[in-house]
Amino acid sequence: MLGILAAGAVAAVAGGCTTSASGHTAGRPPAVVRRPRGVSPDVALAVAAIARIGIVADLLHRTVAHHRGLRHQLAGLAALHAAHLQLLREAVPADRRAAARVPTGHRGRVPRRQQAALAAAVQAERDLRPQLEGLAVRAESGEFARLLAAMSAAVAQQLAAVAPEKAVR
């Protein structure tokens, strides 16, 4: 199912489909996405999603590097983000891929205590969910909106496995 959505989303984003969606955001409003001239709104959203997912994926990677005991607990989220980043990067046209890199200036420090590090990772994931939902609402392509919403739902599912008490409120 995700493969079908992903294939459609890649075509929709690359082609700049214009199935409109409401301009309202779910959860907290995501940061403004500045779109260069000539770039479809969905490509700009894909680039924003890559940045946001990439920041969290980087935090997970660094958390596991500092706290090996969390490797198995965070493996599902890490694999999920890797798959999502790959799908989103494929959706960005080749001439715009330079903009679709994970920013390096947003590296928060990993707490020294393992439980604090896990709590920080869980909070980053909880913050990511409404950001992806907000991007989904802003997507012009219905297929791309569904893909972003599915990514948000997948994060929620993984959170339920990692920290059931903190997964979804």
C-alpha positions in Angstrom: 0.0 0.0 0.0 2.7 2.5 1.0 4.6 1.6 -2.3 1.5 2.5 -4.4 1.1 5.8 -2.5 4.7 6.5 -2.7 4.8 5.9 -6.5 1.9 8.2 -6.9 3.3 10.8 -4.6 6.6 10.9 -6.5 4.7 11.5 -9.7 2.4 14.0 -8.1 5.2 16.1 -6.5 7.5 15.9 -9.5 4.6 16.8 -11.8 3.2 19.5 -9.6 -0.4 18.2 -9.5 -2.8 20.7 -8.3 -5.5 18.9 -6.3 -6.1 21.5 -3.7 -6.2 21.0 0.0 -7.3 23.3 2.8 -4.6 25.8 3.9 -5.2 25.1 7.6 -2.6 23.2 9.6 -3.0 20.3 12.0 -1.4 20.7 15.4 1.2 23.4 15.6 1.7 25.3 12.4 4.9 24.3 10.7 7.6 26.8 9.9 7.2 28.9 6.8 8.5 27.1 3.7 10.2 29.5 1.4 9.7 28.4 -2.2 12.1 29.5 -4.9 10.5 30.7 -8.1 9.5 27.9 -10.5 9.3 25.2 -7.8 6.0 23.6 -7.3 4.5 24.0 -3.8 4.6 20.2 -3.3 8.3 20.1 -4.1 8.9 22.8 -1.5 6.9 20.7 1.0 8.9 17.6 0.2 12.1 19.6 0.8 10.7 20.8 4.1 9.7 17.3 5.1 13.2 16.0 4.3 14.6 18.7 6.6 12.3 17.9 9.4 12.6 14.1 9.2 16.3 14.4 8.7 16.8 16.4 11.9 15.0 13.8 13.9 16.7 10.9 12.1 20.1 12.5 12.9 19.1 12.8 16.6 18.2 9.1 16.7 21.5 8.2 15.1 23.5 10.2 17.5 21.4 9.0 20.5 22.1 5.3 19.5 25.8 6.1 19.0 26.0 7.5 22.6 23.6 5.0 24.2 24.0 1.6 22.6 21.4 0.2 24.9 18.7 2.1 23.0 19.7 0.6 19.6 16.9 -2.0 19.5 14.3 0.3 21.0 14.9 3.0 18.4 15.6 0.8 15.4 12.0 0.9 14.1 11.9 4.6 14.1 15.4 4.9 12.5 14.4 2.5 9.7 11.1 4.3 9.2 12.8 7.6 8.8 15.4 6.2 6.4 12.6 4.8 4.2 10.7 8.1 4.3 13.7 10.2 3.5 14.4 7.9 0.5 10.9 8.3 -0.8 10.9 12.0 -0.4 14.3 12.5 -2.0 13.0 10.5 -5.0 10.0 12.9 -5.2 12.3 15.9 -5.6 13.4 16.7 -9.2 17.1 16.2 -9.8 17.7 20.0 -10.3 16.2 20.7 -6.8 17.9 17.9 -4.9 20.7 20.1 -3.5 17.9 21.9 -1.5 16.7 18.6 -0.2 19.6 18.0 2.2 19.3 17.6 5.9 20.4 20.8 7.6 23.4 20.5 9.8 22.8 23.5 12.0 20.0 22.0 14.1 21.9 19.4 16.1 20.7 19.3 19.6 22.9 17.6 22.1 22.2 14.1 23.2 21.7 13.9 27.0 24.2 11.9 29.0 21.7 9.8 30.9 20.1 7.0 28.8 16.5 7.7 30.0 16.9 11.4 29.4 18.2 10.6 25.9 15.2 8.4 25.2 12.9 11.0 26.5 14.5 13.6 24.1 14.2 11.3 21.2 10.5 10.5 22.0 9.8 14.2 22.3 11.4 14.9 18.9 9.2 12.3 17.4 6.1 13.7 19.0 7.0 17.1 17.7 7.5 15.7 14.2 4.1 14.1 13.9 2.0 17.4 13.8 4.7 18.9 11.5 4.1 16.2 8.9 0.3 16.5 9.4 0.6 20.2 8.7 2.6 19.6 5.6 0.0 17.0 4.4 -2.8 19.6 4.8 -0.8 22.1 2.7 0.0 19.6 -0.1 -1.7 20.4 -3.4 -1.6 16.8 -4.6 -4.0 14.5 -2.8 -1.6 11.6 -3.3 1.2 13.5 -1.7 -1.0 14.7 1.1 -1.9 11.0 1.8 1.8 10.0 1.8 2.7 12.7 4.3 -0.3 11.8 6.5 0.8 8.2 6.3 4.3 9.2 7.4 2.8 11.0 10.4 0.7 7.9 11.3 3.7 5.6 10.9 5.6 7.8 13.4 2.7 7.5 15.8 2.6 3.7 15.4 6.4 3.4 16.1 6.0 5.7 19.1 3.4 3.4 20.6 6.0 0.6 20.4 8.8 2.7 21.8 7.0 4.6 24.6 3.4 3.6 24.8 2.7 6.0 27.7 3.9 9.0 25.5 2.8 7.9 22.1 -0.3 9.9 21.2 -2.3 12.3 23.3 
